[in-house]
Amino acid sequence: MSLAIYDIPFNPDLAGLWHVQLNGVPMENFATRVAAIAYAVAQSKLIGAQRGVRVLVSVEGADGIWREFESNAKRPVSGLL
């Protein structure tokens, strides 16, 4: 099974944008963190519908800790990485 991970940082860049990366590759930029997370969750549902692909959304918290969520974005997944 392959693994795809969307990353969303806590803080924006110097231009005030949040970057979404897929497996370390920049995908899109957003004006708000909420928009970046919504995009990653929506995309993870599309990719996750493919057989043999597990998709996680990794979100950096205010404490600097990255937490992984499945496409339902309900609760962090533990013990995966």
PDB file of N, CA, C and O in Angstrom:
ATOM      1  N   MET A   1       0.853  -1.168   0.000  1.00  0.00           N
ATOM      2  CA  MET A   1       0.000   0.000   0.000  1.00  0.00           C
ATOM      3  C   MET A   1       0.902   1.236   0.000  1.00  0.00           C
ATOM      4  O   MET A   1       1.857   1.314   0.774  1.00  0.00           O
ATOM      5  N   SER A   2       0.601   2.181  -0.855  1.00  0.00           N
ATOM      6  CA  SER A   2       1.385   3.417  -0.886  1.00  0.00           C
ATOM      7  C   SER A   2       0.785   4.442   0.075  1.00  0.00           C
ATOM      8  O   SER A   2      -0.393   4.378   0.427  1.00  0.00           O
ATOM      9  N   LEU A   3       1.629   5.387   0.489  1.00  0.00           N
ATOM     10  CA  LEU A   3       1.229   6.394   1.456  1.00  0.00           C
ATOM     11  C   LEU A   3       1.443   7.779   0.866  1.00  0.00           C
ATOM     12  O   LEU A   3       2.524   8.077   0.357  1.00  0.00           O
ATOM     13  N   ALA A   4       0.422   8.627   0.929  1.00  0.00           N
ATOM     14  CA  ALA A   4       0.512  10.019   0.494  1.00  0.00           C
ATOM     15  C   ALA A   4       0.225  10.894   1.706  1.00  0.00           C
ATOM     16  O   ALA A   4      -0.728  10.655   2.447  1.00  0.00           O
ATOM     17  N   ILE A   5       1.073  11.925   1.902  1.00  0.00           N
ATOM     18  CA  ILE A   5       0.901  12.804   3.054  1.00  0.00           C
ATOM     19  C   ILE A   5       0.851  14.257   2.611  1.00  0.00           C
ATOM     20  O   ILE A   5       1.774  14.753   1.965  1.00  0.00           O
ATOM     21  N   TYR A   6      -0.242  14.938   2.965  1.00  0.00           N
ATOM     22  CA  TYR A   6      -0.368  16.382   2.749  1.00  0.00           C
ATOM     23  C   TYR A   6       0.115  17.080   4.013  1.00  0.00           C
ATOM     24  O   TYR A   6      -0.325  16.740   5.111  1.00  0.00           O
ATOM     25  N   ASP A   7       1.011  18.047   3.871  1.00  0.00           N
ATOM     26  CA  ASP A   7       1.539  18.802   5.005  1.00  0.00           C
ATOM     27  C   ASP A   7       1.038  20.240   4.975  1.00  0.00           C
ATOM     28  O   ASP A   7       1.078  20.898   3.936  1.00  0.00           O
ATOM     29  N   ILE A   8       0.559  20.728   6.139  1.00  0.00           N
ATOM     30  CA  ILE A   8       0.126  22.120   6.283  1.00  0.00           C
ATOM     31  C   ILE A   8       0.809  22.688   7.524  1.00  0.00           C
ATOM     32  O   ILE A   8       0.587  22.190   8.628  1.00  0.00           O
ATOM     33  N   PRO A   9       1.640  23.729   7.361  1.00  0.00           N
ATOM     34  CA  PRO A   9       2.336  24.316   8.508  1.00  0.00           C
ATOM     35  C   PRO A   9       1.403  25.179   9.348  1.00  0.00           C
ATOM     36  O   PRO A   9       0.320  25.561   8.902  1.00  0.00           O
ATOM     37  N   PHE A  10       1.836  25.477  10.565  1.00  0.00           N
ATOM     38  CA  PHE A  10       1.046  26.335  11.446  1.00  0.00           C
ATOM     39  C   PHE A  10       1.105  27.793  11.006  1.00  0.00           C
ATOM     40  O   PHE A  10       0.091  28.491  10.995  1.00  0.00           O
ATOM     41  N   ASN A  11       2.299  28.244  10.646  1.00  0.00           N
ATOM     42  CA  ASN A  11       2.497  29.654  10.287  1.00  0.00           C
ATOM     43  C   ASN A  11       2.597  29.856   8.776  1.00  0.00           C
ATOM     44  O   ASN A  11       3.061  28.971   8.057  1.00  0.00           O
ATOM     45  N   PRO A  12       2.166  31.009   8.302  1.00  0.00           N
ATOM     46  CA  PRO A  12       2.312  31.315   6.869  1.00  0.00           C
ATOM     47  C   PRO A  12       3.762  31.685   6.560  1.00  0.00           C
ATOM     48  O   PRO A  12       4.578  31.874   7.462  1.00  0.00           O
ATOM     49  N   ASP A  13       4.060  31.784   5.269  1.00  0.00           N
ATOM     50  CA  ASP A  13       5.379  32.247   4.860  1.00  0.00           C
ATOM     51  C   ASP A  13       5.446  33.772   4.979  1.00  0.00           C
ATOM     52  O   ASP A  13       4.510  34.393   5.482  1.00  0.00           O
ATOM     53  N   LEU A  14       6.523  34.366   4.529  1.00  0.00           N
ATOM     54  CA  LEU A  14       6.694  35.816   4.646  1.00  0.00           C
ATOM     55  C   LEU A  14       5.666  36.602   3.833  1.00  0.00           C
ATOM     56  O   LEU A  14       5.388  37.761   4.142  1.00  0.00           O
ATOM     57  N   ALA A  15       5.103  35.985   2.805  1.00  0.00           N
ATOM     58  CA  ALA A  15       4.075  36.635   1.984  1.00  0.00           C
ATOM     59  C   ALA A  15       2.676  36.462   2.586  1.00  0.00           C
ATOM     60  O   ALA A  15       1.701  36.981   2.044  1.00  0.00           O
ATOM     61  N   GLY A  16       2.577  35.735   3.700  1.00  0.00           N
ATOM     62  CA  GLY A  16       1.283  35.529   4.342  1.00  0.00           C
ATOM     63  C   GLY A  16       0.483  34.390   3.755  1.00  0.00           C
ATOM     64  O   GLY A  16      -0.739  34.357   3.902  1.00  0.00           O
ATOM     65  N   LEU A  17       1.148  33.444   3.085  1.00  0.00           N
ATOM     66  CA  LEU A  17       0.468  32.314   2.456  1.00  0.00           C
ATOM     67  C   LEU A  17       0.807  31.007   3.153  1.00  0.00           C
ATOM     68  O   LEU A  17       1.912  30.830   3.665  1.00  0.00           O
ATOM     69  N   TRP A  18      -0.150  30.098   3.166  1.00  0.00           N
ATOM     70  CA  TRP A  18       0.070  28.751   3.685  1.00  0.00           C
ATOM     71  C   TRP A  18       0.295  27.831   2.498  1.00  0.00           C
ATOM     72  O   TRP A  18      -0.496  27.812   1.555  1.00  0.00           O
ATOM     73  N   HIS A  19       1.373  27.072   2.550  1.00  0.00           N
ATOM     74  CA  HIS A  19       1.729  26.150   1.473  1.00  0.00           C
ATOM     75  C   HIS A  19       1.277  24.738   1.830  1.00  0.00           C
ATOM     76  O   HIS A  19       1.505  24.267   2.944  1.00  0.00           O
ATOM     77  N   VAL A  20       0.643  24.079   0.889  1.00  0.00           N
ATOM     78  CA  VAL A  20       0.279  22.680   1.057  1.00  0.00           C
ATOM     79  C   VAL A  20       1.254  21.870   0.218  1.00  0.00           C
ATOM     80  O   VAL A  20       1.452  22.146  -0.965  1.00  0.00           O
ATOM     81  N   GLN A  21       1.861  20.866   0.844  1.00  0.00           N
ATOM     82  CA  GLN A  21       2.781  19.982   0.139  1.00  0.00           C
ATOM     83  C   GLN A  21       2.224  18.565   0.151  1.00  0.00           C
ATOM     84  O   GLN A  21       1.583  18.141   1.113  1.00  0.00           O
ATOM     85  N   LEU A  22       2.479  17.844  -0.930  1.00  0.00           N
ATOM     86  CA  LEU A  22       2.130  16.432  -1.021  1.00  0.00           C
ATOM     87  C   LEU A  22       3.426  15.655  -1.133  1.00  0.00           C
ATOM     88  O   LEU A  22       4.142  15.773  -2.127  1.00  0.00           O
ATOM     89  N   ASN A  23       3.729  14.862  -0.117  1.00  0.00           N
ATOM     90  CA  ASN A  23       4.983  14.103  -0.046  1.00  0.00           C
ATOM     91  C   ASN A  23       6.192  14.997  -0.295  1.00  0.00           C
ATOM     92  O   ASN A  23       7.129  14.612  -0.994  1.00  0.00           O
ATOM     93  N   GLY A  24       6.158  16.199   0.289  1.00  0.00           N
ATOM     94  CA  GLY A  24       7.280  17.123   0.202  1.00  0.00           C
ATOM     95  C   GLY A  24       7.322  17.988  -1.046  1.00  0.00           C
ATOM     96  O   GLY A  24       8.219  18.819  -1.190  1.00  0.00           O
ATOM     97  N   VAL A  25       6.377  17.809  -1.943  1.00  0.00           N
ATOM     98  CA  VAL A  25       6.322  18.590  -3.187  1.00  0.00           C
ATOM     99  C   VAL A  25       5.245  19.669  -3.046  1.00  0.00           C
ATOM    100  O   VAL A  25       4.089  19.342  -2.777  1.00  0.00           O
ATOM    101  N   PRO A  26       5.600  20.959  -3.223  1.00  0.00           N
ATOM    102  CA  PRO A  26       4.597  22.021  -3.122  1.00  0.00           C
ATOM    103  C   PRO A  26       3.461  21.814  -4.121  1.00  0.00           C
ATOM    104  O   PRO A  26       3.686  21.527  -5.297  1.00  0.00           O
ATOM    105  N   MET A  27       2.222  21.968  -3.615  1.00  0.00           N
ATOM    106  CA  MET A  27       1.049  21.777  -4.467  1.00  0.00           C
ATOM    107  C   MET A  27       0.311  23.098  -4.708  1.00  0.00           C
ATOM    108  O   MET A  27       0.163  23.532  -5.850  1.00  0.00           O
ATOM    109  N   GLU A  28      -0.143  23.723  -3.641  1.00  0.00           N
ATOM    110  CA  GLU A  28      -0.952  24.934  -3.741  1.00  0.00           C
ATOM    111  C   GLU A  28      -0.601  25.883  -2.598  1.00  0.00           C
ATOM    112  O   GLU A  28      -0.031  25.474  -1.587  1.00  0.00           O
ATOM    113  N   ASN A  29      -0.954  27.163  -2.779  1.00  0.00           N
ATOM    114  CA  ASN A  29      -0.799  28.182  -1.744  1.00  0.00           C
ATOM    115  C   ASN A  29      -2.175  28.758  -1.427  1.00  0.00           C
ATOM    116  O   ASN A  29      -3.022  28.894  -2.310  1.00  0.00           O
ATOM    117  N   PHE A  30      -2.388  29.097  -0.147  1.00  0.00           N
ATOM    118  CA  PHE A  30      -3.690  29.594   0.274  1.00  0.00           C
ATOM    119  C   PHE A  30      -3.546  30.809   1.171  1.00  0.00           C
ATOM    120  O   PHE A  30      -2.548  30.965   1.874  1.00  0.00           O
ATOM    121  N   ALA A  31      -4.557  31.668   1.138  1.00  0.00           N
ATOM    122  CA  ALA A  31      -4.544  32.897   1.925  1.00  0.00           C
ATOM    123  C   ALA A  31      -4.836  32.627   3.401  1.00  0.00           C
ATOM    124  O   ALA A  31      -4.486  33.439   4.258  1.00  0.00           O
ATOM    125  N   THR A  32      -5.477  31.489   3.706  1.00  0.00           N
ATOM    126  CA  THR A  32      -5.775  31.159   5.103  1.00  0.00           C
ATOM    127  C   THR A  32      -5.382  29.712   5.382  1.00  0.00           C
ATOM    128  O   THR A  32      -5.323  28.876   4.480  1.00  0.00           O
ATOM    129  N   ARG A  33      -5.120  29.447   6.640  1.00  0.00           N
ATOM    130  CA  ARG A  33      -4.784  28.086   7.060  1.00  0.00           C
ATOM    131  C   ARG A  33      -6.000  27.175   6.915  1.00  0.00           C
ATOM    132  O   ARG A  33      -5.870  26.012   6.533  1.00  0.00           O
ATOM    133  N   VAL A  34      -7.174  27.705   7.219  1.00  0.00           N
ATOM    134  CA  VAL A  34      -8.409  26.920   7.092  1.00  0.00           C
ATOM    135  C   VAL A  34      -8.611  26.472   5.645  1.00  0.00           C
ATOM    136  O   VAL A  34      -8.989  25.326   5.399  1.00  0.00           O
ATOM    137  N   ALA A  35      -8.363  27.360   4.696  1.00  0.00           N
ATOM    138  CA  ALA A  35      -8.499  27.004   3.281  1.00  0.00           C
ATOM    139  C   ALA A  35      -7.486  25.932   2.895  1.00  0.00           C
ATOM    140  O   ALA A  35      -7.807  25.028   2.124  1.00  0.00           O
ATOM    141  N   ALA A  36      -6.274  26.022   3.419  1.00  0.00           N
ATOM    142  CA  ALA A  36      -5.240  25.025   3.123  1.00  0.00           C
ATOM    143  C   ALA A  36      -5.643  23.652   3.661  1.00  0.00           C
ATOM    144  O   ALA A  36      -5.488  22.639   2.979  1.00  0.00           O
ATOM    145  N   ILE A  37      -6.155  23.632   4.878  1.00  0.00           N
ATOM    146  CA  ILE A  37      -6.587  22.362   5.472  1.00  0.00           C
ATOM    147  C   ILE A  37      -7.779  21.790   4.713  1.00  0.00           C
ATOM    148  O   ILE A  37      -7.825  20.588   4.453  1.00  0.00           O
ATOM    149  N   ALA A  38      -8.743  22.637   4.354  1.00  0.00           N
ATOM    150  CA  ALA A  38      -9.920  22.174   3.609  1.00  0.00           C
ATOM    151  C   ALA A  38      -9.513  21.567   2.266  1.00  0.00           C
ATOM    152  O   ALA A  38     -10.057  20.541   1.857  1.00  0.00           O
ATOM    153  N   TYR A  39      -8.561  22.198   1.585  1.00  0.00           N
ATOM    154  CA  TYR A  39      -8.059  21.673   0.310  1.00  0.00           C
ATOM    155  C   TYR A  39      -7.420  20.293   0.521  1.00  0.00           C
ATOM    156  O   TYR A  39      -7.712  19.351  -0.216  1.00  0.00           O
ATOM    157  N   ALA A  40      -6.549  20.182   1.528  1.00  0.00           N
ATOM    158  CA  ALA A  40      -5.852  18.926   1.771  1.00  0.00           C
ATOM    159  C   ALA A  40      -6.824  17.806   2.120  1.00  0.00           C
ATOM    160  O   ALA A  40      -6.655  16.676   1.663  1.00  0.00           O
ATOM    161  N   VAL A  41      -7.838  18.106   2.925  1.00  0.00           N
ATOM    162  CA  VAL A  41      -8.828  17.095   3.289  1.00  0.00           C
ATOM    163  C   VAL A  41      -9.615  16.657   2.054  1.00  0.00           C
ATOM    164  O   VAL A  41      -9.826  15.463   1.845  1.00  0.00           O
ATOM    165  N   ALA A  42     -10.047  17.615   1.239  1.00  0.00           N
ATOM    166  CA  ALA A  42     -10.803  17.277   0.023  1.00  0.00           C
ATOM    167  C   ALA A  42      -9.962  16.432  -0.933  1.00  0.00           C
ATOM    168  O   ALA A  42     -10.448  15.445  -1.484  1.00  0.00           O
ATOM    169  N   GLN A  43      -8.709  16.816  -1.127  1.00  0.00           N
ATOM    170  CA  GLN A  43      -7.832  16.059  -2.021  1.00  0.00           C
ATOM    171  C   GLN A  43      -7.528  14.677  -1.457  1.00  0.00           C
ATOM    172  O   GLN A  43      -7.429  13.706  -2.207  1.00  0.00           O
ATOM    173  N   SER A  44      -7.380  14.588  -0.138  1.00  0.00           N
ATOM    174  CA  SER A  44      -7.084  13.284   0.457  1.00  0.00           C
ATOM    175  C   SER A  44      -8.249  12.316   0.258  1.00  0.00           C
ATOM    176  O   SER A  44      -8.036  11.114   0.094  1.00  0.00           O
ATOM    177  N   LYS A  45      -9.467  12.830   0.270  1.00  0.00           N
ATOM    178  CA  LYS A  45     -10.632  11.975   0.022  1.00  0.00           C
ATOM    179  C   LYS A  45     -10.627  11.461  -1.413  1.00  0.00           C
ATOM    180  O   LYS A  45     -10.963  10.303  -1.662  1.00  0.00           O
ATOM    181  N   LEU A  46     -10.246  12.323  -2.359  1.00  0.00           N
ATOM    182  CA  LEU A  46     -10.196  11.894  -3.760  1.00  0.00           C
ATOM    183  C   LEU A  46      -9.121  10.837  -3.984  1.00  0.00           C
ATOM    184  O   LEU A  46      -9.374   9.803  -4.603  1.00  0.00           O
ATOM    185  N   ILE A  47      -7.926  11.104  -3.478  1.00  0.00           N
ATOM    186  CA  ILE A  47      -6.820  10.157  -3.656  1.00  0.00           C
ATOM    187  C   ILE A  47      -7.079   8.887  -2.862  1.00  0.00           C
ATOM    188  O   ILE A  47      -6.782   7.787  -3.329  1.00  0.00           O
ATOM    189  N   GLY A  48      -7.631   9.035  -1.660  1.00  0.00           N
ATOM    190  CA  GLY A  48      -7.897   7.888  -0.808  1.00  0.00           C
ATOM    191  C   GLY A  48      -8.933   6.936  -1.373  1.00  0.00           C
ATOM    192  O   GLY A  48      -9.014   5.785  -0.943  1.00  0.00           O
ATOM    193  N   ALA A  49      -9.725   7.395  -2.329  1.00  0.00           N
ATOM    194  CA  ALA A  49     -10.718   6.535  -2.963  1.00  0.00           C
ATOM    195  C   ALA A  49     -10.055   5.519  -3.891  1.00  0.00           C
ATOM    196  O   ALA A  49     -10.679   4.531  -4.280  1.00  0.00           O
ATOM    197  N   GLN A  50      -8.793   5.760  -4.246  1.00  0.00           N
ATOM    198  CA  GLN A  50      -8.065   4.821  -5.094  1.00  0.00           C
ATOM    199  C   GLN A  50      -7.645   3.618  -4.252  1.00  0.00           C
ATOM    200  O   GLN A  50      -7.256   3.765  -3.094  1.00  0.00           O
ATOM    201  N   ARG A  51      -7.724   2.489  -4.818  1.00  0.00           N
ATOM    202  CA  ARG A  51      -7.365   1.262  -4.100  1.00  0.00           C
ATOM    203  C   ARG A  51      -5.850   1.211  -3.874  1.00  0.00           C
ATOM    204  O   ARG A  51      -5.065   1.481  -4.783  1.00  0.00           O
ATOM    205  N   GLY A  52      -5.461   0.865  -2.666  1.00  0.00           N
ATOM    206  CA  GLY A  52      -4.054   0.693  -2.362  1.00  0.00           C
ATOM    207  C   GLY A  52      -3.320   1.973  -1.998  1.00  0.00           C
ATOM    208  O   GLY A  52      -2.091   1.973  -1.927  1.00  0.00           O
ATOM    209  N   VAL A  53      -4.048   3.073  -1.765  1.00  0.00           N
ATOM    210  CA  VAL A  53      -3.415   4.332  -1.380  1.00  0.00           C
ATOM    211  C   VAL A  53      -3.977   4.779  -0.034  1.00  0.00           C
ATOM    212  O   VAL A  53      -5.190   4.908   0.131  1.00  0.00           O
ATOM    213  N   ARG A  54      -3.090   5.013   0.916  1.00  0.00           N
ATOM    214  CA  ARG A  54      -3.501   5.573   2.212  1.00  0.00           C
ATOM    215  C   ARG A  54      -3.047   7.019   2.232  1.00  0.00           C
ATOM    216  O   ARG A  54      -1.894   7.321   1.924  1.00  0.00           O
ATOM    217  N   VAL A  55      -3.956   7.914   2.595  1.00  0.00           N
ATOM    218  CA  VAL A  55      -3.665   9.343   2.577  1.00  0.00           C
ATOM    219  C   VAL A  55      -3.827   9.917   3.981  1.00  0.00           C
ATOM    220  O   VAL A  55      -4.806   9.641   4.675  1.00  0.00           O
ATOM    221  N   LEU A  56      -2.841  10.723   4.383  1.00  0.00           N
ATOM    222  CA  LEU A  56      -2.895  11.411   5.662  1.00  0.00           C
ATOM    223  C   LEU A  56      -2.739  12.905   5.430  1.00  0.00           C
ATOM    224  O   LEU A  56      -2.088  13.340   4.480  1.00  0.00           O
ATOM    225  N   VAL A  57      -3.348  13.677   6.315  1.00  0.00           N
ATOM    226  CA  VAL A  57      -3.178  15.127   6.325  1.00  0.00           C
ATOM    227  C   VAL A  57      -2.396  15.434   7.589  1.00  0.00           C
ATOM    228  O   VAL A  57      -2.877  15.188   8.695  1.00  0.00           O
ATOM    229  N   SER A  58      -1.193  15.972   7.433  1.00  0.00           N
ATOM    230  CA  SER A  58      -0.318  16.277   8.552  1.00  0.00           C
ATOM    231  C   SER A  58      -0.370  17.785   8.807  1.00  0.00           C
ATOM    232  O   SER A  58      -0.003  18.588   7.948  1.00  0.00           O
ATOM    233  N   VAL A  59      -0.832  18.151  10.005  1.00  0.00           N
ATOM    234  CA  VAL A  59      -1.032  19.554  10.353  1.00  0.00           C
ATOM    235  C   VAL A  59      -0.134  19.908  11.536  1.00  0.00           C
ATOM    236  O   VAL A  59      -0.143  19.228  12.561  1.00  0.00           O
ATOM    237  N   GLU A  60       0.639  20.982  11.380  1.00  0.00           N
ATOM    238  CA  GLU A  60       1.492  21.439  12.465  1.00  0.00           C
ATOM    239  C   GLU A  60       0.659  22.244  13.458  1.00  0.00           C
ATOM    240  O   GLU A  60      -0.075  23.150  13.064  1.00  0.00           O
ATOM    241  N   GLY A  61       0.770  21.916  14.742  1.00  0.00           N
ATOM    242  CA  GLY A  61       0.045  22.634  15.782  1.00  0.00           C
ATOM    243  C   GLY A  61       0.816  23.847  16.263  1.00  0.00           C
ATOM    244  O   GLY A  61       1.983  24.029  15.914  1.00  0.00           O
ATOM    245  N   ALA A  62       0.167  24.675  17.063  1.00  0.00           N
ATOM    246  CA  ALA A  62       0.802  25.866  17.638  1.00  0.00           C
ATOM    247  C   ALA A  62       1.996  25.488  18.501  1.00  0.00           C
ATOM    248  O   ALA A  62       2.894  26.303  18.714  1.00  0.00           O
ATOM    249  N   ASP A  63       2.010  24.246  19.002  1.00  0.00           N
ATOM    250  CA  ASP A  63       3.110  23.764  19.835  1.00  0.00           C
ATOM    251  C   ASP A  63       4.284  23.232  19.016  1.00  0.00           C
ATOM    252  O   ASP A  63       5.277  22.768  19.577  1.00  0.00           O
ATOM    253  N   GLY A  64       4.167  23.301  17.672  1.00  0.00           N
ATOM    254  CA  GLY A  64       5.238  22.831  16.802  1.00  0.00           C
ATOM    255  C   GLY A  64       5.203  21.341  16.517  1.00  0.00           C
ATOM    256  O   GLY A  64       6.058  20.830  15.793  1.00  0.00           O
ATOM    257  N   ILE A  65       4.232  20.641  17.072  1.00  0.00           N
ATOM    258  CA  ILE A  65       4.112  19.195  16.850  1.00  0.00           C
ATOM    259  C   ILE A  65       3.213  18.941  15.645  1.00  0.00           C
ATOM    260  O   ILE A  65       2.139  19.528  15.515  1.00  0.00           O
ATOM    261  N   TRP A  66       3.680  18.051  14.763  1.00  0.00           N
ATOM    262  CA  TRP A  66       2.901  17.670  13.583  1.00  0.00           C
ATOM    263  C   TRP A  66       2.009  16.498  13.955  1.00  0.00           C
ATOM    264  O   TRP A  66       2.456  15.531  14.572  1.00  0.00           O
ATOM    265  N   ARG A  67       0.734  16.596  13.570  1.00  0.00           N
ATOM    266  CA  ARG A  67      -0.234  15.539  13.841  1.00  0.00           C
ATOM    267  C   ARG A  67      -0.852  15.084  12.530  1.00  0.00           C
ATOM    268  O   ARG A  67      -1.217  15.897  11.681  1.00  0.00           O
ATOM    269  N   GLU A  68      -0.963  13.767  12.378  1.00  0.00           N
ATOM    270  CA  GLU A  68      -1.513  13.200  11.160  1.00  0.00           C
ATOM    271  C   GLU A  68      -2.985  12.835  11.360  1.00  0.00           C
ATOM    272  O   GLU A  68      -3.375  12.283  12.389  1.00  0.00           O
ATOM    273  N   PHE A  69      -3.783  13.159  10.350  1.00  0.00           N
ATOM    274  CA  PHE A  69      -5.207  12.850  10.343  1.00  0.00           C
ATOM    275  C   PHE A  69      -5.536  12.069   9.080  1.00  0.00           C
ATOM    276  O   PHE A  69      -4.911  12.265   8.037  1.00  0.00           O
ATOM    277  N   GLU A  70      -6.515  11.185   9.180  1.00  0.00           N
ATOM    278  CA  GLU A  70      -7.027  10.543   7.975  1.00  0.00           C
ATOM    279  C   GLU A  70      -7.973  11.517   7.295  1.00  0.00           C
ATOM    280  O   GLU A  70      -8.231  12.597   7.826  1.00  0.00           O
ATOM    281  N   SER A  71      -8.486  11.159   6.145  1.00  0.00           N
ATOM    282  CA  SER A  71      -9.275  12.103   5.346  1.00  0.00           C
ATOM    283  C   SER A  71     -10.553  12.573   6.032  1.00  0.00           C
ATOM    284  O   SER A  71     -11.125  13.578   5.611  1.00  0.00           O
ATOM    285  N   ASN A  72     -11.023  11.886   7.072  1.00  0.00           N
ATOM    286  CA  ASN A  72     -12.204  12.376   7.779  1.00  0.00           C
ATOM    287  C   ASN A  72     -11.856  13.542   8.704  1.00  0.00           C
ATOM    288  O   ASN A  72     -12.753  14.245   9.168  1.00  0.00           O
ATOM    289  N   ALA A  73     -10.560  13.757   8.979  1.00  0.00           N
ATOM    290  CA  ALA A  73     -10.049  14.883   9.765  1.00  0.00           C
ATOM    291  C   ALA A  73     -10.671  14.982  11.158  1.00  0.00           C
ATOM    292  O   ALA A  73     -10.747  16.072  11.724  1.00  0.00           O
ATOM    293  N   LYS A  74     -11.108  13.873  11.703  1.00  0.00           N
ATOM    294  CA  LYS A  74     -11.786  13.894  12.998  1.00  0.00           C
ATOM    295  C   LYS A  74     -10.827  13.841  14.177  1.00  0.00           C
ATOM    296  O   LYS A  74     -10.967  14.625  15.116  1.00  0.00           O
ATOM    297  N   ARG A  75      -9.865  12.941  14.149  1.00  0.00           N
ATOM    298  CA  ARG A  75      -8.933  12.829  15.271  1.00  0.00           C
ATOM    299  C   ARG A  75      -7.573  12.375  14.739  1.00  0.00           C
ATOM    300  O   ARG A  75      -7.480  11.688  13.722  1.00  0.00           O
ATOM    301  N   PRO A  76      -6.526  12.777  15.455  1.00  0.00           N
ATOM    302  CA  PRO A  76      -5.183  12.392  15.017  1.00  0.00           C
ATOM    303  C   PRO A  76      -4.994  10.871  14.999  1.00  0.00           C
ATOM    304  O   PRO A  76      -5.563  10.140  15.809  1.00  0.00           O
ATOM    305  N   VAL A  77      -4.185  10.434  14.059  1.00  0.00           N
ATOM    306  CA  VAL A  77      -3.822   9.029  13.949  1.00  0.00           C
ATOM    307  C   VAL A  77      -2.514   8.861  14.714  1.00  0.00           C
ATOM    308  O   VAL A  77      -1.600   9.667  14.542  1.00  0.00           O
ATOM    309  N   SER A  78      -2.406   7.853  15.537  1.00  0.00           N
ATOM    310  CA  SER A  78      -1.173   7.680  16.305  1.00  0.00           C
ATOM    311  C   SER A  78      -0.456   6.406  15.886  1.00  0.00           C
ATOM    312  O   SER A  78      -1.070   5.441  15.430  1.00  0.00           O
ATOM    313  N   GLY A  79       0.865   6.434  16.054  1.00  0.00           N
ATOM    314  CA  GLY A  79       1.667   5.244  15.819  1.00  0.00           C
ATOM    315  C   GLY A  79       1.853   4.850  14.373  1.00  0.00           C
ATOM    316  O   GLY A  79       2.136   3.684  14.098  1.00  0.00           O
ATOM    317  N   LEU A  80       1.706   5.771  13.432  1.00  0.00           N
ATOM    318  CA  LEU A  80       1.853   5.409  12.025  1.00  0.00           C
ATOM    319  C   LEU A  80       3.262   5.614  11.506  1.00  0.00           C
ATOM    320  O   LEU A  80       3.776   4.794  10.746  1.00  0.00           O
ATOM    321  N   LEU A  81       3.881   6.700  11.913  1.00  0.00           N
ATOM    322  CA  LEU A  81       5.157   7.038  11.311  1.00  0.00           C
ATOM    323  C   LEU A  81       6.282   6.917  12.307  1.00  0.00           C
ATOM    324  O   LEU A  81       7.438   7.167  11.965  1.00  0.00           O
TER     325      LEU A  81
END
